[in-house]
Amino acid sequence: MYMLIGEQQVESVDADEQRARFAHMADVVRRSPGFVRGWWGLDDTDPENAHVLIALDTLEDARALRRLVEENVLGVRLRIMAVGVSAEAD
């Protein structure tokens, strides 16, 4: 499994508008090949900095989504991480 990790400066909007923006991103990304799960949120200390974590099945899936986002979203910084170990609550 691979994680696409993103960071982007966003304009400050009210909470409902931000939720709507994140929901739109989730709707687009969940249709991507290999999509497993995703998380979107604002930085706790800098609310104009958004973060995203997206789990994908393969490296090829992660690279394809990274290309799609980079072609369509300005100012986003993306990294791909190979998941070495995962843990869940008991």
Helices and strands as residue ranges (DSSP letters): E 2-9, H 15-29, E 35-42, E 49-56, H 59-72, E 76-82
